Amino acid sequence: MSAKTRTAGPRASIGILGGTGLYDIEGFRDRHEVRIRTPFGEPSCAYVVGRLEGRRVAFLARHGKGHRLLPAEVNYRANVFGFKKLGVERLISVNSVGSLREEIRPRDIVLADQFFDRTRRPATFFGGGLVAHVSLGQPVCPELAGILYDASVGLGLRAHRGGTYISIDGPAFSTKAESRAYRAWGGDVIGMTAATEAKLCREAEICYATLSLATDYDVWHETEEPVTVELVLQNLDFNIGNAKAVIRKALAALGPEAGRGCDCGSALKNTIVTSPKAIPAATRKRLGLLVGKYLS
């Protein structure tokens, strides 16, 4: 069913960020496309907002319709800010990754809970006269990640709870030397998107968890086929169906937003170090959605 386009309107409490191969989710009811304007520019494309498994959900294709955007070209700040404007309090990210561990096989699901960020892209909303320092010791919402893990196991899928996600700019895959170094650093999977999203969601006080779909062994493995776009897409075809099933099962298991058992919703409390009197009016207005309750 085609979606109607709106510039404002329906809200959602749960967000889904679709990565490579996941550009839509079937089964939305009362489906509308919503275009959002943000102080940080345009999101990747229109959000699809509607009901899925009885919950109000907003879906966004990270790389845009037709997969137009490189990982380094994605406007992560606009994407996350747009989810915040829609009322999203929990965000499920889906992305493809390479495995850096023998025990994480292609087509496995990984619920990474740590990040090693090697990207060079904007990963904060702050600046322009307003300074805040959020805590990232636990960058993933443990409650949301646990629900996704339980849903995966409940469906009989091979899933791994926890692990370190190495995040690179891309778009090229790693060299063998880099891949071996990432393994030596303690990396478990490698991708190009999730670390940036995790940082921004923390600043936006949105629960964040990433459903990482392993497609290959990167290039470190001596006996397995090295990573290629053909291999990635082949395994993604298998993985995407599993990801959609996990999301539907997780949505049914999620409790009410008012009953969140984590601290993600107050992540900015006591983090703003700039004196309120010193914050420029334009910055206060631009970031009002995020910090307004702490500056009143």
C-alpha positions, 0 to 999 in steps of 0.5 A, a space after each residue: 500500500 502506498 503511503 500518504 505524505 505529510 510534513 507534520 502530524 502522526 507521532 511514534 514512540 518507537 523508531 526503526 533505522 533500516 540499513 543495507 537491505 532493509 528499506 521498508 517493513 511490511 505490515 504497517 497500518 495507518 501508514 503515512 510518510 512524514 517529512 521532517 525539518 531539523 536544525 541540522 538539515 534534511 534526514 535521509 528521506 521521509 519517515 514512514 509512520 504507522 502501527 506495527 504489531 499494535 505499536 506506534 512506529 516510525 521507520 527510516 531508511 538510513 541510506 535513503 530510498 534506493 540506497 543513495 547515501 554512503 555511510 559518511 554521507 548520511 546526515 546522522 544528526 538530522 536522522 536522530 533529531 527527526 526521530 526525537 521530533 516524532 516523539 521516539 523514545 526507543 530506537 532499534 538500529 539494523 545494520 550489516 557487519 563483518 565478523 572479527 571472531 570465528 564464533 560469530 558466523 555469517 548470518 548470525 545476529 549480534 547485539 553489540 554493547 560497546 563501540 570503538 569509533 574510528 569515523 571522522 564525522 559530526 557525532 554531537 548536537 552540541 557546540 555553538 556556545 553550549 557544551 555538554 558531556 554525556 556518559 558513554 560507558 554503557 552506550 547501548 540501552 541494556 533493556 532494549 538490547 535484552 528484549 532484542 536478544 530474547 526475541 532472536 533466541 525465541 525465534 531459534 536464531 543464532 544470536 550473541 549478546 554483547 560485543 565490541 563494534 568497530 566503526 569505520 567511515 568506509 565505503 571501502 572494506 578493511 585491508 587485511 592489516 586493518 582487519 587483523 589490528 581490529 581483532 587484536 584490539 578486541 573488536 567483535 564486529 565491524 561496520 560503518 554506522 552504529 557508533 555515530 547513532 549511539 552517541 547521538 541517541 544518548 544526547 537525544 535521551 533515546 534508548 538505542 540498540 543495534 541489531 547487527 547482521 553478520 554477513 562475512 568474516 571481513 578479510 582476516 579469515 584465511 579459509 573463508 571467502 573474503 568480503 565482497 558486495 556480492 557476498 554481503 548482499 547474498 547473506 543479507 537476503 537471508 538476514 533481513 527476513 530474520 531481522 524483520 521477525 525479530 523486530 515484530 517479536 520485540 515490539 510485542 514484548 516491549 513494555 510501555 514507554 512510561 515504564 522504561 527500566 533504564 536511565 537513557 531518558 535522563 542522560 543529559 541531566 547534570 551534563 550541561 557545563 555552560 552557564 545558562 546566561 552564556 548560551 546564545 539565544 539562537 543555540 538555545 532555540 536550535 537545541 530546545 527540543 533536547 535541552 529545554 527542560 534543563 534550562 528552564 
